[in-house]
Amino acid sequence: MGSGNEQGEGRGVSRRGVVLGTAGAGAAGLLAGGGTARAATRAAPRAEGTAEPVIGRATGDRLHVVSFNIRYDAGAAPGSPDSWSDRRPVLAAFLETERPTVLGVQEALYHQVRQVEADLPAGYAWIGLGREGGGRGEFMSVYYDARRLEPLDFDHFWLSDTPALIGSATWGNRVVRMTTWVRFLDRRTGREFAHVNTHLDHQSENSRQRGAALIRERIAAFDPALPVVLTGDFNTPAETSESYRILTEGGLADTWLTGERRTPSWGTFPNYRDPVEGGTRIDWLLANRHVRVGPVAINPFRTDGRYPSDHVPVQALLRLAG
């Protein structure tokens, strides 16, 4: 869910602006290189320790996009469900299995951002900034396959009346909320798209609605021909909430409703328990009309009974329209 915690300062970067990382041996800049929804086959959560992907590495002109609230490291004791030291290898196994082209995470502290970087397969990079500036607070980092995608532009803005002011919060939220976006060139197809990643507030309804409206406004300012995907933990139900209405009536569609479902409609915040079919979806992956949606999934990945987060990831296989 949305973290109500106030984080201490993270380690590392303190400069304003973007933080760029590289995963494994790859270095960004040095590396070359919809359909109608259908009912999913009823299935139990993923079997223990299986390495079979639900969607897996994208082939051809398709992009595998993932949204995942990885749950901040609260310092929970090893052996507990919330222990990051125990959850980290499960998250690494998920990333190795699913191989997203681009991944938007929420709640990652700076040391977690770097550890996810290290755990991704070689050739990935990331862009992000702590919500209190530099390496402080949680990141909405965007990870990407740098062998295929080239970042052409990026920015961060805060969900407040002063969106350019780092760490600002003016809409009733006690926790700072922000958005990171990156405009990519897909070297494989020569097409461009924007990936927007956010985390709305867990307490203030006013903040959620105002944040959704600001995100809608910023996306509307992009080139109208640009494909856009929006990932995030929205802390409010899909289909019935006002924030969802603001975004979906602003030119974005819910890929869960337009794609071909490979899993049941699990709730996305099971809190380390097995997800409930038909539960509330508070994590969404939205896309505009320039994106064609293929298979979609809500993935209850686990190994040896352990989940990587209190949320489950949302995935979609997408094509950029002509």
Buried (B, 14 or more C-beta within 10 A) or exposed (E): BBBEEEBEBBEBBEEEEBBBBBBBEBBBEEBEEBEEBEEBEEEEBBEEEEEEBBBBBBEEBBBBBBBBBBBBBBEBEEEEBBBBEBBBBBBBBBBEBBBBBBBBBBBBBBBBBBBBBEBBBEBBBBBBBBBBBBBBBBBBBBBBBBBBBBBEEBBBBBBBEEBEEBBBBBBEBEBBBBBBBBBBBBBBBEBBBBBBBBBBBBBBBEBBBBBBBBBBEBBEEBEEEBBBBBBBBBBBBBEEBEBBEBBBEBBBBBBBBBBBBBBBBBBBBBBBEBBEBEBBBBBBBBBBEBBBBBBBBBBBBBBEEBBBBBBBBBBBBBBBBE
